[in-house]
Amino acid sequence: MRSWLRALLLAAPLVGACVAEGGSLGPHPDPNAYASGSGATDTTDHGGSAGTGDGGTAGAAASSGGSGGSPPSNEGGSSSSSAGGAGMPNNGPPAPSITITEYDIPTPSEPGAISAGPDGNLWFIHLSTKPNAVSSLSTMGTMFNQILTSTTNTGPVAISGGPDGNVWYTKQGGIGRVTPAGKVDEFGVPNGGDSGGICNGPDGNLWFTEPNSGRVARVSPSANFKDFPLPDKNSNPVAITLGPDGALWFTEASTNKIGRITTAGQITEYPIPTAASNPVGIAKGADGNLWFSEHDAHRIGVVTPAGVMTEYALTSNATPGSMSAGSDGNVWFNEAGTANAIGRVTPQGSIAEYPIPSAGSDPTGITSGPDQNLWFTELSTNKIGRISNLKGGGNVSAGAGPATNDATKCSSDTDCVGSGKACGGDVCSAAVTPHVCVLATTMDLGSCNSDAQCWCKGEGATCNASAHHCTFTVHDENPLDAGK
């Protein structure tokens, strides 16, 4: 899996209005939660740089303690509770208790981005390319329907409901459209590159990022394309969402900026105060600002339409990814890896984090559903999760979370991001307990529980199911003896 792709997959919801607004790279509140996040950094206007881009053409739930709940009798999943120490957010009252219900996907899929569809269902992509597919499910957590996409080994990346009543998805090497009846059409994108985050624009078109070529593009419902190059072709734009000002806002992972583009193609960029933060997810909040996740800086950021930025630290040291606005007026985000949690940030910057019942789930996409609940995907456990009781009354309290005082502690290779999230990056040492991140060049076998936790998956590496090591961890090496 390409490095920008994994960043995107762990970064944003892609349906509804735009990736961050309920779609998911595809792409809300509660008290008694273990709250983290302290000390906001307020930065006055950075004076974004403006430029004009030339238009191109062209199941059952595991319980982790506490008083268990049960879902409505007509649902296929079961509610779980997670006991955890109560804490106070950095600003405001205690977070409410929510309810998390998990549903097993009937076929292997490695679910990624998720979005609410125009047909009232939830749609998500399969990161597994065996086969390439997207699926839908009802808001009851039932009626899973798998639809095959292309026949090549290039699977979907992000997904969004379109203005034409269809569902659109981005993919490696193109963009696709699927009708509620299951008819699929796929199109090449300008410059023949890959597409990333996607969302609806205010102009009746869909807008998406092109990470590899440093562009933002739009496509009409009739599949007419126009793209706009960013000032730096190596900016690596990832997630995108519709802002309160009618412009499209997006994250630039490599240049550490938040970008803004009007429907006419006018581009403005705002640098993020914290260096090398790796911004990935972005969502429009109910407060009229844009909220974004800083994956490598362990922070949540917010930028006003005028370009004023504030950052909030996650004291849990989690790595936030995809984001979605919730029906409760807050913004929610995924925390994959060791944290294994769903986070919530209020307009005042209060942060709470809720542990997911299933261990090692790797939450990837998140979106607000047509039922006013939040829905998220669990990449490594092959489940879809639902968050209800956003304003309280549930059985999952924000908990104390995992011990992450040492930033190098890990449970799998993809928790280790110090050398970049790509083949050859750091691995989670198999030789040291508790596990810590080490350089892949040490030839440590590393640790994994699924293929998705191998940095070199895109080059063919797999996770040895019995030894829990990836078959290789650096470029162009012979597969490691994972059975050692």
C-alpha positions in Angstrom: 0.0 0.0 0.0 1.4 3.4 -1.0 2.4 5.7 1.9 0.0 8.5 0.9 -2.8 5.9 0.6 -2.3 4.6 4.1 -2.2 8.2 5.4 -5.5 8.9 3.6 -7.1 5.7 4.7 -6.4 6.5 8.3 -7.4 10.0 7.8 -10.9 11.0 6.7 -14.5 10.3 6.1 -15.6 10.7 2.5 -19.3 11.1 1.9 -22.1 13.5 2.6 -20.7 16.9 1.9 -17.0 16.2 1.7 -14.5 13.8 3.0 -14.4 15.3 6.4 -18.1 15.9 6.8 -19.4 12.5 7.0 -17.7 10.8 4.2 -14.5 9.0 4.6 -11.2 8.8 3.1 -13.1 7.9 2.3 -14.7 11.5 4.4 -20.0 14.5 18.1 -20.1 14.0 22.3 -20.4 12.2 25.8 -19.5 12.7 29.7 -17.3 10.5 31.9 -14.7 10.1 29.2 -11.1 10.0 29.7 -10.3 13.3 28.4 -7.0 14.4 26.9 -5.9 17.5 25.3 -4.4 20.4 27.2 -3.0 23.7 26.4 -4.2 25.2 23.2 -1.7 27.0 21.0 -3.3 30.0 19.5 -1.7 31.3 16.4 -2.9 34.5 14.7 -3.3 34.8 11.0 -0.4 33.1 9.3 -1.1 35.2 6.2 -1.8 32.3 3.8 -0.1 32.5 0.5 -2.4 32.8 -2.4 -2.0 31.5 -5.9 -4.1 30.5 -9.0 -4.0 27.0 -10.3 -4.1 26.7 -14.1 -7.0 24.5 -15.0 -6.0 21.1 -16.5 -8.3 19.0 -18.6 -9.2 16.4 -19.4 -21.9 -9.1 14.1 -21.1 -9.6 17.8 -19.2 -7.0 19.9 -16.5 -7.8 22.4 -17.0 -6.3 25.8 -14.0 -4.7 27.5 -15.5 -4.3 30.9 -18.2 -2.3 32.6 -21.9 -2.8 32.5 -22.7 -4.4 29.2 -25.5 -3.1 27.2 -27.5 -4.8 24.4 -28.6 -3.4 21.1 -32.2 -3.3 19.8 -33.4 -6.8 19.1 -33.7 -6.2 15.4 -30.0 -5.4 15.0 -27.3 -7.8 14.0 -24.6 -6.4 16.2 -24.3 -6.1 19.9 -23.5 -3.1 22.1 -20.4 -3.2 24.3 -19.2 -1.1 27.2 -15.7 0.0 28.0 -14.9 0.9 31.5 -12.4 3.6 32.0 -11.4 6.3 34.4 -13.4 9.4 34.1 -11.6 12.6 33.3 -12.2 16.2 32.7 -11.8 17.7 29.2 -9.3 20.6 29.0 -12.2 23.0 28.7 -15.8 22.3 29.8 -17.9 19.7 31.5 -17.2 15.9 31.6 -17.8 14.1 28.3 -21.0 12.0 28.1 -21.1 8.2 27.9 -21.8 6.9 24.4 -22.9 3.5 23.0 -20.7 1.6 20.5 -22.2 -1.2 18.6 -20.1 -3.3 16.2 -21.3 -5.3 13.2 -19.3 -8.1 11.6 -18.9 -7.7 7.8 -19.9 -11.1 6.2 -17.1 -11.1 3.7 -13.3 -10.3 4.2 -12.9 -6.7 3.1 -10.5 -4.6 5.2 -13.0 -1.7 5.3 -11.6 1.7 4.8 -13.4 4.9 4.0 -17.1 5.2 4.8 -19.8 7.6 3.8 -23.6 8.2 4.0 -25.1 7.5 0.6 -28.0 9.3 -1.1 -30.1 6.1 -0.8 -30.1 6.3 3.0 -27.5 3.5 3.5 -23.9 3.6 4.6 -21.3 2.9 1.9 -17.7 1.8 2.5 -14.7 0.7 0.4 -12.8 -2.5 0.5 -9.1 -2.0 0.9 -8.6 -5.7 0.2 -8.4 -6.1 -3.6 -9.6 -9.7 -3.4 -11.9 -8.7 -4.8 -12.0 -4.9 -5.6 -15.3 -3.8 -4.2 -17.5 -1.3 -2.3 -20.3 -2.3 0.0 -23.4 -0.8 1.5 -25.3 -1.6 4.7 -28.5 -0.3 6.3 -28.6 1.9 9.3 -29.9 -1.2 11.2 -26.5 -2.7 10.7 -27.9 -5.3 8.3 -28.4 -5.9 4.6 -24.8 -5.8 3.6 -24.5 -5.6 -0.2 -21.1 -6.1 -1.9 -20.6 -4.5 -5.4 -17.5 -5.4 -7.4 -15.7 -2.5 -9.0 -12.8 -2.9 -11.4 -11.2 -6.3 -12.2 -7.7 -5.0 -11.8 -5.6 -5.0 -8.6 -6.3 -1.3 -7.9 -8.9 -0.9 -5.2 -11.0 2.0 -4.1 -9.5 4.7 -1.8 -12.3 7.1 -0.6 -16.0 7.4 -1.1 -18.8 10.0 -1.1 -22.4 10.3 -2.0 -22.8 12.4 -5.2 -25.2 15.2 -6.2 -26.6 12.9 -8.9 -28.0 10.3 -6.4 -25.1 7.9 -7.1 -22.1 7.0 -5.0 -18.6 8.1 -6.2 -15.3 6.6 -5.1 -11.7 7.4 -5.8 -9.2 4.7 -6.6 -5.7 4.1 -7.7 -5.5 5.1 -11.3 -9.0 6.6 -11.6 -12.4 7.4 -10.2 -15.6 5.4 -10.1 -19.3 5.8 -9.9 -21.8 3.2 -8.7 -25.6 3.5 -8.8 -27.8 2.3 -6.0 -28.8 -0.5 -8.3 -25.1 -1.6 -8.5 -24.1 -0.4 -12.0 -20.4 0.6 -12.0 -18.6 3.0 -14.3 -14.9 3.9 -13.9 -13.0 6.8 -15.5 -9.3 7.8 -15.7 -8.4 11.0 -14.0 -6.4 13.9 -15.5 -2.7 13.1 -15.9 -3.4 9.4 -15.4 -2.7 9.6 -11.6 -4.3 8.3 -8.5 -7.2 10.1 -6.7 -7.5 10.6 -3.0 -10.1 12.3 -0.8 -13.4 13.2 -2.4 -16.5 15.3 -1.5 -19.4 17.2 -2.9 -18.8 20.8 -3.9 -21.2 23.7 -3.8 -21.2 23.8 -7.6 -22.9 20.5 -8.4 -19.6 18.8 -8.9 -17.5 16.4 -6.9 -14.0 17.6 -5.8 -11.1 15.3 -5.1 -7.4 15.3 -4.4 -4.6 13.9 -6.5 -1.8 13.1 -3.9 0.8 11.9 -6.3 0.7 14.8 -8.7 0.0 17.6 -6.2 -3.4 18.6 -7.6 -7.0 19.2 -6.7 -9.6 18.3 -9.3 -13.3 18.4 -9.9 -15.5 16.0 -11.8 -19.1 16.6 -13.0 -21.8 14.0 -12.7 -21.3 13.4 -16.4 -17.6 12.7 -15.8 -16.1 15.9 -17.2 -12.8 16.7 -15.4 -10.8 19.8 -14.6 -7.8 19.8 -12.3 -5.8 22.5 -10.6 -2.1 22.2 -9.8 -1.0 23.3 -6.3 2.0 25.6 -5.9 4.2 22.6 -4.8 3.7 19.4 -6.8 5.0 17.4 -3.9 2.4 18.8 -1.4 0.6 15.4 -1.2 -3.0 16.6 -0.7 -5.0 14.0 1.2 -8.4 14.7 2.6 -10.9 17.4 1.3 -14.1 18.9 2.6 -16.5 21.7 1.8 -16.0 24.8 4.0 -18.5 27.2 5.5 -17.3 29.8 3.0 -18.2 27.8 -0.1 -14.6 26.9 -0.9 -13.0 23.5 -0.7 -10.5 22.9 2.1 -7.9 20.1 2.1 -4.8 18.8 4.0 -1.3 18.9 2.5 0.6 16.1 4.3 4.0 16.7 2.8 4.2 20.5 2.9 2.4 20.7 6.3 -0.3 23.1 5.3 -4.0 23.5 5.1 -5.1 24.4 1.6 -8.2 26.2 0.3 -9.4 26.3 -3.3 -12.4 28.2 -4.7 -14.6 26.7 -7.3 -12.9 29.1 -9.8 -9.5 27.6 -8.9 -8.0 30.3 -6.6 -5.7 28.6 -4.1 -4.6 29.8 -0.7 -2.4 27.8 1.7 -1.9 28.2 5.4 1.1 26.7 7.2 0.5 24.7 10.3 2.5 26.0 13.4 3.8 22.6 14.4 6.4 21.3 12.0 6.1 17.9 10.3 2.6 17.4 11.8 1.4 15.3 8.9 -2.2 16.7 8.6 -4.5 14.1 7.2 -8.2 14.3 8.1 -10.3 17.5 7.9 -13.9 18.3 8.6 -16.2 21.3 8.8 -17.3 21.9 12.4 -20.7 23.2 13.6 -18.8 26.3 14.8 -18.1 27.4 11.2 -14.4 26.5 11.3 -12.3 23.7 9.7 -11.0 21.0 12.1 -8.0 18.8 11.1 -5.9 16.0 12.5 -2.2 16.2 12.9 -1.3 12.5 12.8 2.4 12.7 13.6 2.2 15.7 16.1 -0.6 14.0 18.1 -2.7 17.1 17.9 -6.1 18.4 16.7 -6.0 21.7 14.8 -8.7 24.2 13.9 -8.5 27.0 11.3 -11.0 29.7 10.8 -12.1 30.7 7.3 -9.7 33.7 7.8 -6.7 31.4 8.4 -6.3 31.8 12.1 -5.1 28.5 13.6 -5.3 26.9 17.1 -3.9 23.5 18.1 -4.8 21.1 20.9 -2.5 18.4 22.1 -3.6 14.9 22.7 -2.0 14.0 26.0 -2.7 10.3 25.2 -0.1 10.6 22.4 -2.6 9.0 20.0 -2.3 9.5 16.3 -5.5 11.1 15.0 -6.7 10.2 11.5 -10.0 10.6 9.7 -12.6 13.1 11.0 -16.3 13.8 10.8 -18.7 16.3 12.2 -21.3 14.8 14.4 -25.0 15.6 14.9 -24.2 16.7 18.4 -22.2 19.8 17.2 -18.8 18.3 17.9 -16.1 16.8 15.6 -15.2 13.1 16.0 -12.0 11.4 14.8 -10.3 8.0 14.6 -7.3 6.9 16.6 -5.8 3.8 15.0 -2.9 1.8 16.4 -2.1 1.5 20.1 -4.8 4.0 21.1 -7.6 2.0 19.4 -10.1 4.7 20.2 -12.6 7.2 18.8 -11.9 10.8 19.8 -14.2 13.8 20.2 -13.4 17.5 20.2 -15.8 20.3 21.1 -15.8 23.7 19.6 -14.0 24.9 22.7 -11.2 22.4 22.3 -12.3 19.9 25.0 -11.0 16.4 23.9 -12.3 13.0 25.0 -11.3 9.6 23.8 -13.4 6.5 23.9 -11.8 3.0 23.7 -13.2 0.7 21.0 -14.5 -2.6 22.4 -12.6 -4.8 19.9 -8.9 -4.8 20.5 -6.5 -3.9 17.6 -9.4 -2.7 15.4 -7.6 0.1 13.6 -10.5 2.5 13.0 -10.0 4.0 9.6 -13.0 5.8 8.1 -15.7 7.7 10.0 -18.9 9.5 8.9 -22.2 10.9 10.2 -25.0 8.7 9.1 -28.5 9.5 7.9 -29.7 8.2 11.3 -27.8 11.0 13.1 -25.4 8.4 14.5 -21.7 8.1 13.7 -20.4 5.1 11.8 -16.8 4.0 11.5 -14.8 1.1 9.9 -12.5 -1.3 11.7 -9.8 -2.1 9.2 -8.1 -5.0 11.2 -11.2 -6.6 12.7 -13.4 -6.5 9.6 -16.2 -4.7 11.3 -18.4 -1.6 11.0 -19.0 0.3 14.2 -21.8 2.6 15.2 -21.7 5.3 17.8 -25.1 6.3 19.3 -26.2 8.3 22.3 -23.8 11.1 21.3 -25.2 13.4 24.0 -25.1 10.9 26.8 -27.0 7.9 28.2 -24.8 5.3 26.7 -22.6 2.6 28.4 -19.1 3.5 27.1 -17.3 6.1 29.1 -14.2 8.0 27.9 -11.5 5.9 29.5 -7.9 6.3 30.6 -6.7 4.7 27.5 -3.4 2.9 26.9 -0.2 3.9 28.6 1.6 5.9 26.0 4.0 8.1 28.1 6.8 6.8 26.0 6.2 7.8 22.5 8.2 4.9 21.1 5.9 2.2 22.7 4.0 0.2 20.1 2.0 -2.9 19.3 2.6 -3.2 15.6 4.9 -1.7 12.9 2.3 0.9 11.8 2.4 2.5 15.2 6.0 3.5 14.4 6.1 6.6 12.2 9.4 8.3 13.0 11.0 7.5 9.6 7.8 7.9 7.5 4.8 5.7 6.9 6.2 3.7 4.0 8.2 0.6 3.2 11.5 0.9 5.0 10.0 2.8 7.9 10.4 2.0 11.6 9.2 -1.3 12.9 7.8 -2.4 16.3 10.6 -4.5 17.8 9.8 -8.2 18.3 12.9 -8.6 20.5 12.1 -6.1 23.2 9.3 -6.2 25.8 7.4 -3.9 26.2 7.7 -3.4 22.4 9.3 -0.2 21.2 9.9 1.3 17.7 13.3 0.6 16.1 14.8 1.3 12.6 13.9 -1.3 10.0 17.5 -1.2 9.0 18.4 -3.0 12.2 16.7 -6.0 10.5 14.5 -6.5 13.5 11.6 -8.7 12.4 9.0 -6.3 13.7 5.5 -7.0 14.8 2.1 -7.4 13.1 -1.3 -8.9 13.4 -2.6 -8.4 9.9 -1.2 -7.6 6.4 -2.4 -4.0 6.8 0.2 -3.5 9.5 3.1 -4.2 7.1 4.7 -1.0 5.8 5.8 -2.9 2.7 2.3 -4.4 1.9 2.2 -2.5 -1.3 5.3 -4.3 -2.5 3.9 -7.7 -1.5 4.8 -8.1 2.1 2.4 -10.1 4.2 2.0 -10.8 8.0 2.9 -14.3 9.1 -0.2 -15.2 11.1 1.7 -17.5 13.4 4.9 -15.6 14.0 3.4 -12.1 13.8 6.2 -10.7 11.7 6.0 -9.1 8.2 7.7 -11.1 5.5 10.0 -8.1 4.7 10.3 -4.6 6.0 12.6 -2.7 3.7 12.8 -2.2 -0.1 14.2 -4.8 -2.4 15.1 -7.3 0.3 14.5 -11.0 0.3 11.6 -11.9 2.5 12.6 -12.3 6.1 12.3 -15.6 7.8 9.1 -14.7 9.7 9.2 -18.0 11.5 12.3 -17.1 13.5 
